[in-house]
Amino acid sequence: MTQGQNIDGVLLQWGDRLFYPGNRIVHTRPQPKLSALAARQRAAAIRERIEATVVRRAPQVMVKVTGGGRGMKAIAAHFRYISKNGRLDIEDDRGDISRGKSALQGLADDWRYGGTFIDDMGNRREAYNIMLSMPRGTDPLAVQRAAREFAKVELADHKYVMVLHNHQANPHVHISVRAESRHGKRLNPRKADLHRWRETFAEKLRDQGIEAEATRQATRGRNKNYDALWRLKARDDGRLRTTRPGTKSTAAAKATRAQAVEAWMHVGKALAMSGDADDRKLAGAIAAFIKEMPTSQAAAPQRAAPQQEPRTRPTDARSGPDLVR
């Protein structure tokens, strides 16, 4: 096995933990090995994501489920909110664009009767409200186009509407999606779904020529708690009665951050021993990145950050899998 294959094996093992945590599933039977070509392509993709994260510091997408209606009364109210009471264009899943109060009423009627009947008030969630956002300075129309392509992939077979908001600091798109699909299957997004949604949105932004990443907070050395939209609204209105910590400090969150640091160290060590100058340069960037992490996180594994190794040092990256997913 060549040095490059050894290093790629480490990238596949530890890079997957950093960037594709949902893929690490325990199987009862041995999984087939990747072909040499597929392994090289996978390792190249991980190198690209490492560079985007630690070198270019690519902007991170934000995808949030901000709530959802348990009846048509709440759903129609959200239609009015995101469209500024009909003053903004609202686009549906067929690509039709409308504006005005009468158009909102037509959409509400379509959702109420277009599938299982939705009463004014109910006990189950009949819609989910999603927000796709990018940092200040991003082209709003590119965000809108990417959101449109995101919805075609992730919300296929569901009724949905979307509205672009570009009057605030960060350009973002509000999407309201009917929970029940045209085939009767109900949407029920979980943590893994949200991570996939972020990945899809970032991909669609890159298709628009916008650099974007969807890296987990732990991988980026961040531990911030973001308030839900209802908390932000309640705080603005003076109705918020409780507060939450500004950072994630649970045992599970700390363990996740420690595991991310450990993965970075394995990846950095392997790249530092590479015979490729670009790999060694990337290892140096990883070392600097780890040092920038909060002390409690970077010190968790109780090891030093990876240092670049001389090319003459023997390479042994056998701790990684034999190019196995």
Secondary structure, 3 states (H helix, E strand, C coil): CCHHHHHHHHHHHHHHHHHCHHHCCCCCCCCCECCHHHHHHHHHHHHHHHHHHHCCCCCECEEEEEECCCCHHHHHHHHHHHCCCCCCCEEECCCCEECCHHHHHHHHHHHHHCCCCCCCCCCCCCEEEEEEECCCCCCHHHHHHHHHHHHHHHCCCCCEEEEEECCCCCCEEEEEEECECCCCCECCCCHHHHHHHHHHHHHHHHHCCCCCECCCHHHHCCCECCCCHHHHHHHHCCCCCCCCCCECCCHHHHHHHHHHHHHHHHHHHHHHCCCCHHHHHHHHHHHHHHHHCCHHHHCCCCCCCCCCCCCCCCCCCCCCCCCEC
